[in-house]
């Protein structure tokens, strides 16, 4: 299992960052690999929310189905990836900072397919690629949150 973790300081209060984060369909505005996000469950908040993200993975669009497994209002959204290709767990974590700022952390633990070969490829190719996507996405999230109306 490979772990990827990135974080950013956002000059906006946790409430604003949370609102941008849980605007599921709006995630494609800042998530660099997301082409679209659709809620597939009747509920939109809390554990049990199911979403499908059409994700660009090395130039191919694949469905990344996820279920929210953890929900702490304005603090944590944890997910489990349910797909055949994209599997594992991850979370968005928000921490309030002095001066109405937020530390936003995005981490994923990815289960590579194909056993040892998959683990090796994940370490050499997938982890650096996904870490770069995370950094670009968090920079975009920062811009969206810092320019969003109060």
Phi and psi in degrees as a GROMACS rama.xvg file:
@    title "Ramachandran Plot"
@    xaxis  label "Phi"
@    yaxis  label "Psi"
@TYPE xy
-106.332  137.263  UNK-2
-109.125  135.229  UNK-3
-124.705  131.256  UNK-4
-144.816  130.986  UNK-5
-138.311  154.648  UNK-6
-146.833  162.966  UNK-7
-148.746  149.292  UNK-8
-93.6334  125.452  UNK-9
-112.503  127.738  UNK-10
-84.0497  65.7663  UNK-11
-156.778  150.439  UNK-12
-67.9238  155.857  UNK-13
-52.8515  -40.5475  UNK-14
-57.9222  -41.9757  UNK-15
-70.3538  -43.1338  UNK-16
-62.9126  -42.392  UNK-17
-60.0164  -44.5869  UNK-18
-60.3778  -41.1743  UNK-19
-67.0554  -42.6133  UNK-20
-60.312  -48.6204  UNK-21
-88.9582  8.54621  UNK-22
-81.6074  80.896  UNK-23
-51.7565  -52.2306  UNK-24
-64.4523  -27.0635  UNK-25
-78.7435  -7.56517  UNK-26
-61.1081  -28.1636  UNK-27
-65.0535  -15.0913  UNK-28
-69.5417  -29.6435  UNK-29
-122.362  -22.51  UNK-30
-82.6218  109.215  UNK-31
-61.4664  -28.8683  UNK-32
-97.4323  -3.53832  UNK-33
-87.5292  125.319  UNK-34
-91.0757  -34.7995  UNK-35
-162.14  155.5  UNK-36
-132.319  132.497  UNK-37
-131.788  133.446  UNK-38
-81.5277  127.582  UNK-39
-110.189  5.46622  UNK-40
-116.17  158.963  UNK-41
-64.0992  -33.0046  UNK-42
-90.0074  151.824  UNK-43
-117.193  -6.13047  UNK-44
-135.51  146.311  UNK-45
89.7638  173.566  UNK-46
-57.5486  141.592  UNK-47
102.148  -13.0451  UNK-48
-63.1577  133.572  UNK-49
-117.84  128.323  UNK-50
-127.424  156.386  UNK-51
-122.944  124.503  UNK-52
-112.125  118.465  UNK-53
-75.1213  109.156  UNK-54
-111.382  132.739  UNK-55
-83.3598  113.614  UNK-56
-120.441  101.578  UNK-57
56.6573  38.6487  UNK-58
89.1711  -3.39082  UNK-59
-112.324  135.884  UNK-60
-92.0584  122.569  UNK-61
-124.891  151.19  UNK-62
-80.8208  125.599  UNK-63
-110.17  98.3608  UNK-64
-87.1114  132.316  UNK-65
-135.175  149.839  UNK-66
-120.551  132.632  UNK-67
-71.3684  125.149  UNK-68
-109.972  -20.1359  UNK-69
-141.489  137.611  UNK-70
-146.922  108.295  UNK-71
-119.4  107.825  UNK-72
-44.099  125.323  UNK-73
61.7397  19.328  UNK-74
-134.47  -49.9274  UNK-75
-144.618  136.472  UNK-76
-125.345  112.759  UNK-77
-103.457  144.021  UNK-78
-134.409  158.519  UNK-79
-121.749  125.475  UNK-80
-80.4497  130.709  UNK-81
-107.695  -3.25456  UNK-82
-75.7233  171.739  UNK-83
-73.7957  -37.9589  UNK-84
-94.2774  -44.3472  UNK-85
-103.286  111.644  UNK-86
-134.102  150.707  UNK-87
137.847  -164.181  UNK-88
-130.733  161.787  UNK-89
-165.982  175.469  UNK-90
-159.62  154.925  UNK-91
-108.115  128.105  UNK-92
-124.947  132.143  UNK-93
-115.368  134.805  UNK-94
-129.915  121.034  UNK-95
-66.567  140.1  UNK-96
-121.186  158.843  UNK-97
-56.6068  149.55  UNK-98
78.7332  29.8782  UNK-99
56.6068  39.8821  UNK-100
-112.186  167.38  UNK-101
-136.605  135.261  UNK-102
-94.242  121.132  UNK-103
-111.626  122.162  UNK-104
-116.242  134.7  UNK-105
-123.732  120.674  UNK-106
-132.558  152.124  UNK-107
-140.949  141.281  UNK-108
-114.83  109.336  UNK-109
-98.4986  130.675  UNK-110
-93.3434  112.481  UNK-111
-79.0877  137.524  UNK-112
-73.9207  166.971  UNK-113
74.092  27.0499  UNK-114
61.1492  -135.491  UNK-115
-61.6244  -40.1804  UNK-116
-60.5513  -44.7656  UNK-117
-62.8302  -41.2437  UNK-118
-61.6045  -42.2965  UNK-119
-64.1976  -48.3771  UNK-120
-61.971  -39.9799  UNK-121
-59.0827  -46.007  UNK-122
-64.8532  -36.251  UNK-123
-84.9125  -35.0945  UNK-124
-118.705  -52.8172  UNK-125
-68.8037  -47.3766  UNK-126
-60.2473  -50.4567  UNK-127
-61.3042  -38.5095  UNK-128
-64.0834  -49.3574  UNK-129
-66.7665  -38.2124  UNK-130
-60.323  -40.3992  UNK-131
-65.5011  -42.2015  UNK-132
-61.4565  -43.4862  UNK-133
-58.987  -47.2393  UNK-134
-61.6968  -43.4559  UNK-135
-65.8606  -39.5151  UNK-136
-65.0142  -43.5378  UNK-137
-66.9678  -34.0513  UNK-138
-63.7186  -40.1968  UNK-139
-68.9699  -40.7413  UNK-140
-59.2655  -44.1934  UNK-141
-55.9126  -48.5716  UNK-142
-60.9068  -44.7919  UNK-143
-62.691  -47.8161  UNK-144
-67.7751  -37.6477  UNK-145
-76.5344  -17.3539  UNK-146
-107.882  -3.13901  UNK-147
-68.3839  146.721  UNK-148
-61.4644  144.108  UNK-149
